[in-house]
Amino acid sequence: MESSPKKNKYPESSPSSLQPVPLQLPSFFSHTTDLGESNLQSSPDTGSEEVCWNKMEASVILPILKKKLAFLSGGKDRRSGLILTIPLCLEQTNMDELSVTLDYLLSIPSEKCKARGFTVIVDGRKSQWNVVKTVVLMLQNVVPAEVSLVCVVKPDEFWDKKVTHFCFWKEKDRLGFEVILVSANKLTRYIEPCQLTEDFGGSLTYDHMDWLNKRLVFEKFTKESTSLLDELALINNGSDKGNQQEKERSVDLNFLPSVDPETVLQTGHELLSELQQRRFNGSEGGVSWSPMDDELLAQPQVMKLLDSLREQYTRYQEVCRQRSKRTQLEEIQQKVLQVVNWLEGPGSEQLRAQWGIGDSIRASQALQQKHEEIESQHSEWFAVYVELNQQIAALLNAGDEEDLVELKSLQQQLSDVCYRQASQLEFRQNLLQAALEFHGVAQDLSQQLDGLLGMLCVDVAPADGASIQQTLKLLEEKLKSVDVGLQGLREKGQGLLDQISNQASWAYGKDVTIENKENVDHIQGVMEDMQLRKQRCEDMVDVRRLKMLQMVQLFKCEEDAAQAVEWLSELLDALLKTHIRLGDDAQETKVLLEKHRKFVDVAQSTYDYGRQLLQATVVLCQSLRCTSRSSGETLPRLNRVWKQFTVASEERVHRLEMAIAFHSNAEKILQDCPEEPEAINDEEQFDEIEAVGKSLLDRLTVPVVYPDGTEQYFGSPSDMASTAEHIRDRMKLVSLKRQQLRHPEMMTAES
């Protein structure tokens, strides 16, 4: 029985799935193949070792090879000939497929190896004799010269002698090789056990699918490397011919290899690494293996392929680098030309068409928005400039002498145009920003002037002097704010004029005198208009200030007049409530009278002051063409209070004068004056004193009657009672003195 093969490491679905597997390089070199001159040959055309791979490939007949109709296990007979195994099965074997398989397998070894001959093992243990015979006879046509021995492994139960009467050994001369019938256990008589697979009791390990997949890897590498060498040689040789122009034309063909050289080189290195490891290590089964000389031809051939690939690939990389550099340089030149043409063409025309500054904030903002659109278009080209500048800098760092001058010239040209255009954009942006600020200040100043004019056009009707002062202060603040705004407008306008005067420096020779004149006239016109408006407001403020100051004076006079009325009222109240004493004697009464006269003088001054203030209000009202409230309110009050004070003051004077007369006469009588006895004894004096005293007492009880009919008493009733009591006491003393003078004897008796 044939032992089951080892588990395959590679997929078996289709040829496309049998790809190289890293670190699992083809192991068939160590026990199945010898790469010889029939497979790998040098190509004299390229001057390097190129591979000419035979036309039969495993990938083409992969479905047939997967059937394992025949295989080279890697084992060798005692003559070092390769062992070819044909395992027959119970099913009918397709001889055409077997023939194809044998053709492919026999094309693998080198001619030198084929010269040693093959030992073919036909495993007929699971097949019929007629099939075995057909296979043996087919070997005569397929590989008659290479076969030295055919071992037909018979089953344990030998075929019927009727069907085996054909003796192969008798036909040796006709067949060209020796055929022997042998059982599996006696196969070691002809072949060493270590060179037999497990199916025949040997120790040699063989995995057909593993061999097939690794074979595909090797063939793929050989085919791709051979094709790649031809392509690279064509590209490299074409780039070396002709002059520089022909070189550029050949490079511009963009002829690229059909496969990636890096991938092919990696596969080759992995393959070479596997070959080098298998040379010194044992086989996968662990059995010692000593390859023969011809079997080692694969390694130098792979090395030659890799060396040729590296050489051609290095040249190809240089060609690509030169092509890339030339292509990049041409692209840079083209892009630089595009950038320069646009900036000096449409870009410059856009800036030349934008020269105005607008006549208002809205107009300046619209121009700014238009300028931002222009800047946005320029930004796209500036981004291209930055990219180009980086590319040029990278090429300059590469240090290719032949391109340095051209690159520096491109860089300088590009930088000059871009920086000049950027400066123009920045200048225009700054000019528009300055214009926007100028119009903003002008608008604010205009609003301030409108507000100030509104205040001046409204008639002033304040309620009091404080509100007038507040209004006047606000007016002064607004005027000061207008002065500051006008100064700011002049500064902004002058700065804008300075910028406009510099516009000709970047106008590319364009005559911008007329355009600048319009802008200059507009700016100067705005400043002059604001100056005239401010001057008119100042004139109106001066008039309003004078009027408001007169109104402040008017209110002040009215307030002071009202205050005079209050003071006079307070004097009247003090006269009636506190000026009530008549004195205890004549001297004291005279002092009180003197004080009262001074008190009256103060009241008179207050009244006169109020009258003067009211007269001033009349004059101010006439100047201001307004009606004073004082003429209808304050003046009547002042006159009324003054009349009341005059009546009360006269009453006070009369009472004090009567008190002085009373006390003076009483004091003369009461004093003992022997020098004037006649006077003292005059009865008329006593009567006069009594009459004055009674009149004074009566007057104390009478109220003061004002012109309007109202009445007012001096002091309180208790105060009047105290004063009256003092007068009565003095009158009693006078009466007692009178009695003494009339009856002197009574005084003596009493003494």
ZALUMDO-483840 format. One record per residue (C-alpha): residue in one letter; x, z negated, y. Coordinates in steps of 0.5 Angstrom, whole numbers, padded with zeros to 4 digits, always signed. Example, Ala and Ser with C-alpha at 12.3 -4.5 7.8 and 13.67 -1.06 7.14 Angstrom:
2
a+0025-0016-0009 s+0027-0014-0002 
end
This chain:
751
m+0000+0000+0000 e+0002+0002+0007 s+0003-0005+0011 s-0001-0005+0018 p+0003-0003+0024 k+0005-0008+0029 k+0001-0009+0035 n+0002-0004+0040 k+0004-0006+0047 y+0001+0000+0050 p-0006+0003+0051 e-0008+0008+0046 s-0014+0011+0050 s-0011+0017+0053 p-0004+0021+0055 s-0006+0019+0062 s-0006+0011+0060 l+0001+0011+0057 q+0005+0010+0063 p+0012+0007+0064 v+0011-0001+0063 p+0017-0005+0067 l+0021-0009+0063 q+0019-0005+0056 l+0023+0001+0056 p+0023+0006+0051 s+0026+0003+0045 f+0026+0009+0041 f+0033+0011+0043 s+0036+0005+0038 h+0033+0007+0032 t+0029+0014+0032 t+0033+0019+0037 d+0039+0022+0039 l+0039+0026+0045 g+0043+0032+0044 e+0045+0038+0047 s+0039+0041+0045 n+0035+0037+0050 l+0039+0035+0056 q+0043+0041+0059 s+0047+0042+0065 s+0045+0047+0070 p+0051+0050+0073 d+0047+0053+0079 t+0046+0046+0083 g+0053+0044+0082 s+0051+0037+0079 e+0048+0035+0072 e+0041+0037+0072 v+0036+0037+0066 c+0033+0042+0062 w+0027+0039+0058 n+0024+0043+0052 k+0017+0046+0053 m+0014+0041+0047 e+0012+0035+0050 a+0009+0028+0047 s+0003+0028+0053 v+0001+0035+0051 i+0000+0033+0043 l-0002+0026+0044 p-0008+0026+0040 i-0004+0029+0034 l+0002+0024+0035 k-0003+0018+0035 k-0005+0020+0028 k+0002+0018+0026 l+0002+0024+0021 a+0010+0024+0021 f+0015+0019+0024 l+0022+0018+0025 s+0023+0010+0024 g+0030+0010+0026 g+0033+0009+0019 k+0038+0013+0016 d+0040+0015+0009 r+0047+0014+0006 r+0050+0020+0010 s+0047+0018+0016 g+0042+0023+0016 l+0035+0021+0020 i+0030+0019+0015 l+0023+0023+0017 t+0017+0019+0014 i+0010+0023+0012 p+0005+0018+0010 l-0001+0021+0007 c-0007+0018+0006 l-0014+0019+0002 e-0017+0023+0008 q-0015+0031+0008 t-0009+0032+0012 n-0009+0037+0017 m-0003+0042+0016 d-0003+0045+0022 e-0003+0038+0026 l+0002+0036+0021 s+0006+0042+0023 v+0006+0041+0030 t+0008+0034+0029 l+0014+0036+0025 d+0016+0041+0030 y+0016+0036+0036 l+0020+0030+0032 l+0025+0035+0029 s+0026+0038+0036 i+0028+0031+0039 p+0035+0030+0035 s+0041+0033+0037 e+0044+0039+0034 k+0050+0035+0031 c+0045+0030+0029 k+0041+0035+0025 a+0047+0038+0022 r+0048+0032+0018 g+0041+0033+0015 f+0034+0029+0014 t+0032+0025+0008 v+0024+0026+0008 i+0020+0021+0005 v+0013+0024+0003 d+0009+0018+0002 g+0004+0020-0004 r+0001+0014-0006 k-0006+0015-0003 s-0006+0022-0003 q-0007+0027-0009 w-0002+0031-0012 n-0004+0038-0009 v-0003+0035-0002 v+0003+0032-0004 k+0006+0039-0007 t+0003+0043-0001 v+0007+0038+0004 v+0013+0039+0000 l+0012+0047+0000 m+0011+0047+0008 l+0017+0043+0009 q+0021+0050+0006 n+0018+0053+0012 v+0018+0048+0018 v+0025+0045+0017 p+0029+0048+0011 a+0036+0048+0014 e+0035+0041+0016 v+0032+0037+0010 s+0037+0035+0005 l+0033+0031+0001 v+0026+0030+0000 c+0023+0023-0004 v+0016+0024-0006 v+0014+0016-0007 k+0009+0017-0013 p+0003+0012-0014 d+0004+0006-0019 e-0001+0010-0024 f+0003+0017-0024 w-0001+0023-0023 d-0003+0027-0029 k+0002+0031-0033 k-0002+0037-0032 v-0002+0037-0025 t+0005+0035-0025 h+0008+0040-0029 f+0011+0044-0023 c+0018+0041-0023 f+0021+0041-0016 w+0028+0040-0018 k+0028+0047-0022 e+0026+0050-0015 k+0032+0047-0011 d+0035+0053-0010 r+0029+0057-0007 l+0026+0051-0003 g+0033+0049+0000 f+0033+0042-0001 e+0033+0037-0007 v+0026+0034-0009 i+0025+0027-0013 l+0019+0023-0015 v+0021+0016-0014 s+0016+0010-0014 a+0017+0005-0008 n+0021+0000-0011 k+0026+0005-0013 l+0027+0008-0007 t+0033+0003-0005 r+0037+0007-0010 y+0037+0013-0005 i+0036+0009+0002 e+0039+0002+0004 p+0033-0003+0005 c+0035-0005+0012 q+0034+0003+0013 l+0027+0003+0010 t+0020+0000+0014 e+0016-0005+0011 d+0011+0000+0007 f+0017+0001+0003 g+0020-0006+0002 g+0025-0005+0007 s+0026-0010+0013 l+0026-0004+0019 t+0021-0006+0024 y+0017+0000+0027 d+0011+0000+0031 h+0009+0008+0032 m+0004+0006+0038 d+0010+0003+0042 w+0015+0008+0040 l+0010+0013+0043 n+0009+0010+0049 k+0016+0009+0050 r+0017+0016+0049 l+0012+0018+0054 v+0016+0014+0059 f+0022+0018+0057 e+0019+0024+0057 k+0016+0023+0064 f+0022+0021+0067 t+0026+0027+0065 k+0021+0032+0067 e+0020+0028+0074 s+0027+0028+0075 t+0029+0035+0073 s+0023+0037+0077 l+0025+0033+0083 l+0032+0035+0083 d+0030+0042+0083 e+0026+0041+0089 l+0031+0036+0093 a+0036+0042+0092 l+0032+0047+0095 i+0030+0043+0101 n+0038+0040+0102 n+0041+0047+0100 g+0036+0050+0105 s+0037+0045+0111 d+0045+0047+0110 k+0044+0054+0111 g+0044+0058+0118 n+0045+0056+0125 q+0042+0050+0128 q+0035+0054+0130 e+0035+0056+0123 k+0036+0049+0121 e+0030+0047+0125 r+0026+0052+0122 s+0027+0050+0115 v+0026+0043+0117 d+0020+0044+0120 l+0017+0047+0113 n+0015+0040+0112 f+0017+0041+0104 l+0016+0035+0101 p+0018+0033+0094 s+0012+0033+0089 v+0014+0026+0087 d+0016+0020+0090 p+0024+0019+0089 e+0024+0012+0090 t+0019+0011+0084 v+0023+0016+0079 l+0029+0012+0081 q+0026+0006+0079 t+0024+0008+0073 g+0031+0011+0071 h+0034+0005+0073 e+0030+0001+0068 l+0031+0006+0063 l+0038+0006+0064 s+0038-0002+0063 e+0034-0001+0057 l+0039+0003+0054 q+0045-0001+0056 q+0041-0007+0053 r+0040-0004+0046 r+0047-0002+0045 f+0049-0009+0045 n+0043-0012+0042 g+0039-0012+0036 s+0033-0008+0034 e+0026-0011+0036 g+0026-0014+0029 g+0032-0018+0030 v+0036-0014+0025 s+0043-0012+0027 w+0044-0005+0029 s+0050+0000+0030 p+0048+0006+0033 m+0052+0012+0032 d+0056+0016+0037 d+0051+0022+0038 e+0046+0017+0039 l+0049+0014+0045 l+0049+0021+0049 a+0042+0019+0052 q+0045+0013+0056 p+0050+0018+0060 q+0045+0023+0061 v+0041+0018+0064 m+0046+0016+0068 k+0048+0023+0070 l+0041+0024+0072 l+0041+0018+0076 d+0047+0020+0080 s+0045+0027+0081 l+0038+0024+0084 r+0042+0019+0088 e+0046+0024+0091 q+0041+0029+0092 y+0036+0024+0095 t+0041+0021+0100 r+0042+0028+0102 y+0035+0029+0103 q+0034+0022+0106 e+0039+0025+0112 v+0035+0031+0112 c+0029+0028+0113 r+0032+0023+0118 q+0035+0029+0122 r+0028+0032+0121 s+0024+0026+0124 k+0029+0025+0129 r+0028+0032+0132 t+0021+0032+0131 q+0020+0025+0134 l+0025+0028+0140 e+0020+0034+0141 e+0014+0030+0140 i+0017+0025+0146 q+0019+0031+0150 q+0012+0034+0149 k+0008+0027+0151 v+0013+0026+0157 l+0011+0033+0159 q+0004+0031+0159 v+0004+0024+0162 v+0008+0027+0168 n+0004+0033+0169 w-0002+0029+0169 l+0001+0024+0174 e+0003+0029+0178 g-0003+0033+0178 p-0010+0030+0177 g-0007+0023+0178 s-0004+0025+0184 e-0010+0029+0187 q-0015+0023+0185 l-0011+0019+0190 r-0010+0024+0195 a-0018+0025+0195 q-0018+0017+0197 w-0016+0015+0204 g-0022+0012+0207 i-0023+0004+0208 g-0030+0004+0209 d-0034+0001+0214 s-0037-0005+0211 i-0036-0010+0205 r-0041-0006+0201 a-0037+0001+0203 s-0030-0002+0201 q-0033-0005+0195 a-0035+0002+0193 l-0029+0005+0194 q-0025-0001+0190 q-0030+0001+0184 k-0028+0008+0185 h-0021+0006+0185 e-0021+0001+0179 e-0024+0007+0175 i-0018+0011+0177 e-0013+0006+0175 s-0017+0005+0168 q-0015+0013+0167 h-0008+0011+0170 s-0007+0005+0165 e-0008+0010+0159 w-0003+0014+0161 f+0002+0008+0163 a+0000+0005+0156 v+0003+0012+0153 y+0009+0011+0158 v+0010+0004+0155 e+0010+0007+0148 l+0015+0013+0150 n+0020+0008+0153 q+0020+0004+0147 q+0021+0010+0143 i+0027+0013+0147 a+0030+0006+0148 a+0030+0006+0140 l+0033+0013+0140 l+0038+0011+0145 n+0040+0005+0141 a+0041+0009+0135 g+0047+0012+0138 d+0047+0020+0137 e+0051+0023+0142 e+0048+0029+0142 d+0041+0027+0144 l+0044+0021+0149 v+0044+0026+0155 e+0037+0029+0154 l+0034+0022+0152 k+0036+0019+0158 s+0034+0025+0163 l+0027+0024+0160 q+0027+0017+0161 q+0029+0017+0168 q+0024+0023+0169 l+0018+0019+0166 s+0020+0012+0169 d+0021+0016+0176 v+0014+0019+0176 c+0011+0013+0173 y+0014+0008+0178 r+0012+0012+0184 q+0005+0013+0181 a+0004+0006+0180 s+0007+0004+0187 q+0001+0009+0190 l-0004+0005+0186 e-0002-0002+0188 f-0001+0001+0195 r-0008+0003+0195 q-0011-0003+0192 n-0008-0007+0197 l-0010-0003+0202 l-0017-0003+0200 q-0017-0011+0199 a-0014-0012+0206 a-0020-0007+0208 l-0025-0012+0204 e-0022-0018+0207 f-0022-0015+0214 h-0030-0013+0214 g-0031-0020+0211 v-0028-0023+0217 a-0032-0018+0221 q-0039-0020+0218 d-0038-0027+0218 l-0036-0027+0225 s-0042-0022+0227 q-0046-0027+0223 q-0043-0033+0227 l-0044-0029+0234 d-0051-0028+0232 g-0053-0035+0230 l-0049-0037+0237 l-0053-0032+0241 g-0060-0034+0237 m-0058-0041+0240 l-0057-0039+0247 c-0063-0035+0247 v-0068-0040+0245 d-0070-0045+0251 v-0068-0052+0251 a-0073-0057+0250 p-0070-0063+0248 a-0073-0070+0247 d-0068-0074+0250 g-0061-0074+0253 a-0058-0076+0246 s-0061-0069+0243 i-0058-0065+0249 q-0051-0068+0247 q-0052-0066+0240 t-0054-0059+0242 l-0048-0059+0247 k-0043-0061+0242 l-0046-0056+0236 l-0046-0051+0242 e-0038-0052+0243 e-0037-0052+0236 k-0040-0046+0234 l-0036-0043+0240 k-0030-0046+0237 s-0031-0043+0231 v-0032-0036+0234 d-0026-0036+0237 v-0022-0038+0230 g-0026-0032+0227 l-0024-0027+0232 q-0017-0029+0232 g-0017-0029+0224 l-0020-0022+0225 r-0015-0020+0230 e-0010-0022+0225 k-0013-0018+0219 g-0014-0012+0223 q-0007-0012+0225 g-0005-0013+0218 l-0009-0007+0216 l-0007-0003+0221 d+0001-0004+0219 q-0001-0002+0212 i-0005+0004+0214 s+0001+0006+0219 n+0006+0006+0212 q+0001+0011+0208 a+0005+0017+0210 s+0011+0015+0206 w+0007+0016+0199 a+0003+0022+0201 y+0007+0027+0198 g+0008+0031+0205 k+0000+0031+0206 d-0002+0030+0213 v-0006+0024+0214 t-0006+0023+0221 i-0013+0025+0222 e-0015+0021+0216 n-0011+0015+0219 k-0014+0016+0226 e-0021+0015+0223 n-0019+0009+0220 v-0015+0006+0226 d-0021+0008+0231 h-0026+0004+0226 i-0021-0002+0226 q-0020-0002+0233 g-0027-0001+0235 v-0030-0007+0230 m-0025-0011+0234 e-0027-0009+0241 d-0034-0010+0239 m-0033-0017+0237 q-0029-0018+0243 l-0034-0016+0248 r-0040-0020+0244 k-0036-0026+0244 q-0035-0025+0252 r-0042-0024+0253 c-0043-0031+0249 e-0038-0035+0252 d-0042-0033+0259 m-0048-0035+0256 v-0045-0041+0254 d-0042-0043+0261 v-0049-0042+0264 r-0053-0046+0258 r-0047-0051+0258 l-0049-0053+0266 k-0056-0053+0265 m-0055-0058+0259 l-0051-0062+0263 q-0056-0062+0269 m-0061-0064+0263 v-0057-0070+0261 q-0056-0072+0268 l-0064-0071+0269 f-0065-0076+0263 k-0060-0080+0265 c-0063-0081+0272 e-0070-0082+0268 e-0067-0087+0263 d-0064-0091+0269 a-0070-0091+0273 a-0074-0094+0268 q-0069-0099+0267 a-0069-0101+0274 v-0077-0102+0273 e-0075-0106+0267 w-0070-0110+0271 l-0075-0111+0277 s-0080-0113+0272 e-0076-0118+0269 l-0074-0121+0276 l-0082-0121+0278 d-0083-0125+0271 a-0077-0130+0273 l-0080-0131+0280 l-0086-0133+0277 k-0084-0137+0271 t-0077-0140+0274 h-0077-0140+0281 i-0083-0146+0282 r-0079-0152+0285 l-0080-0153+0292 g-0074-0159+0293 d-0074-0166+0293 d-0072-0166+0301 a-0071-0161+0306 q-0064-0160+0305 e-0065-0158+0298 t-0071-0154+0300 k-0067-0150+0305 v-0062-0148+0299 l-0068-0146+0295 l-0070-0141+0300 e-0063-0139+0301 k-0063-0137+0294 h-0069-0134+0294 r-0067-0129+0299 k-0061-0127+0295 f-0066-0126+0289 v-0070-0122+0294 d-0064-0118+0296 v-0062-0116+0289 a-0069-0114+0287 q-0069-0110+0294 s-0063-0107+0291 t-0066-0105+0284 y-0072-0102+0287 d-0068-0098+0292 y-0063-0096+0286 g-0069-0094+0282 r-0072-0090+0288 q-0066-0086+0289 l-0066-0084+0281 l-0073-0082+0282 q-0071-0077+0288 a-0065-0075+0284 t-0070-0073+0278 v-0074-0069+0283 v-0068-0065+0285 l-0066-0064+0278 c-0072-0061+0276 q-0073-0057+0282 s-0066-0054+0279 l-0068-0053+0272 r-0075-0051+0274 c-0078-0056+0270 t-0083-0062+0271 s-0080-0069+0271 r-0084-0074+0267 s-0082-0079+0272 s-0086-0077+0278 g-0092-0079+0274 e-0090-0085+0270 t-0084-0088+0273 l-0085-0088+0280 p-0092-0091+0280 r-0089-0097+0276 l-0084-0098+0280 n-0088-0098+0286 r-0093-0103+0283 v-0088-0108+0280 w-0084-0108+0287 k-0091-0109+0291 q-0092-0115+0286 f-0085-0117+0287 t-0086-0117+0295 v-0093-0121+0294 a-0090-0126+0290 s-0084-0126+0294 e-0087-0127+0300 e-0092-0133+0297 r-0085-0136+0295 v-0082-0136+0302 h-0089-0139+0305 r-0089-0144+0300 l-0081-0146+0301 e-0082-0146+0309 m-0088-0150+0309 a-0084-0155+0304 i-0078-0155+0309 a-0083-0157+0315 f-0086-0162+0311 h-0080-0165+0308 s-0076-0165+0315 n-0082-0168+0319 a-0083-0173+0313 e-0076-0175+0313 k-0076-0176+0321 i-0081-0181+0321 l-0079-0184+0315 q-0072-0185+0318 d-0072-0191+0322 c-0069-0188+0329 p-0070-0194+0335 e-0067-0188+0339 e-0073-0184+0339 p-0079-0189+0338 e-0083-0185+0342 a-0083-0179+0338 i-0084-0184+0331 n-0090-0187+0334 d-0093-0180+0336 e-0099-0180+0332 e-0099-0172+0333 q-0093-0172+0328 f-0097-0176+0323 d-0103-0172+0323 e-0098-0165+0323 i-0095-0168+0317 e-0101-0170+0313 a-0104-0163+0315 v-0098-0159+0312 g-0098-0163+0306 k-0105-0162+0305 s-0104-0155+0306 l-0098-0154+0301 l-0102-0158+0296 d-0108-0153+0297 r-0103-0147+0296 l-0100-0150+0290 t-0107-0149+0286 v-0108-0142+0289 p-0105-0136+0285 v-0102-0130+0287 v-0106-0124+0288 y-0103-0117+0287 p-0106-0111+0291 d-0109-0109+0285 g-0113-0115+0285 t-0110-0119+0279 e-0108-0126+0280 q-0101-0130+0277 y-0100-0137+0278 f-0093-0140+0279 g-0090-0143+0273 s-0094-0147+0269 p-0100-0152+0271 s-0095-0158+0269 d-0090-0156+0273 m-0095-0155+0279 a-0097-0162+0278 s-0090-0165+0278 t-0089-0161+0284 a-0096-0164+0287 e-0094-0171+0285 h-0088-0171+0289 i-0091-0168+0295 r-0097-0174+0295 d-0091-0179+0294 r-0088-0177+0300 m-0095-0177+0304 k-0096-0184+0301 l-0090-0186+0304 v-0091-0183+0311 s-0098-0186+0311 l-0095-0193+0310 k-0090-0192+0315 r-0096-0190+0320 q-0099-0196+0318 q-0093-0200+0319 l-0092-0197+0326 r-0100-0199+0328 h-0100-0206+0326 p-0093-0209+0326 e-0095-0216+0325 m-0097-0215+0319 m-0090-0212+0317 t-0087-0219+0320 a-0092-0223+0316 e-0091-0219+0309 s-0083-0220+0311 
end
